[in-house]
Structures are given as structure tokens and as C-alpha cells.
Amino acid sequence: MVELVVTAEQAKLLAEAKDSVEIVDGKGNRLGFFARQFSGRDVTIAMSRAASGHAGRPTAEILERLKSLGNR
């Protein structure tokens, strides 16, 4: 695994982020995303949804939707 050391200011921004953070280089090229760890509340919500018996959308349908968004 690669370890990237951030400045104190960058670490503060990441720690305070409420959502995922897009990481870009100096030219604006997307390098990836920083995602927060799941909280206990996030896990509880996911478990509740999984136990509800409600069927989600098929992966193929989601992928098609994402592809269509890229064509705009």
C-alpha cells in the first residue's frame, strides 16, 4: 500500500469533510476520492435496509444509468 503524507491543513480539511473528497492534481486531473469511514449509524441504516426485504436495483441497471450520465 502507498502512504501519502498530507499537510496539517489538508488533514484538517479531510477530517472535517462530511462527504467524500475528490483528490485532484495541480492541473485538475482527478486522481481519486477520499471516503470517510462508515459510522455506526451508517452501518445501522445499511443493516435495516438490507433486512427490509425491499429489492434494490440490478447492477446492470445502475451501470446503464451511470453511462447515460456520462453522455451528457
LINGICOR-V967560 format. One record per pair of residues at least 24 apart in sequence whose C-alpha atoms are under 6 Angstrom apart, sorted by the first residue. I is the first residue (numbers start at 1). J is the second residue. D is the distance in Angstrom with one decimal. If there is no record, write none. Layout:
I:J:D, I:J:D
This chain:
none
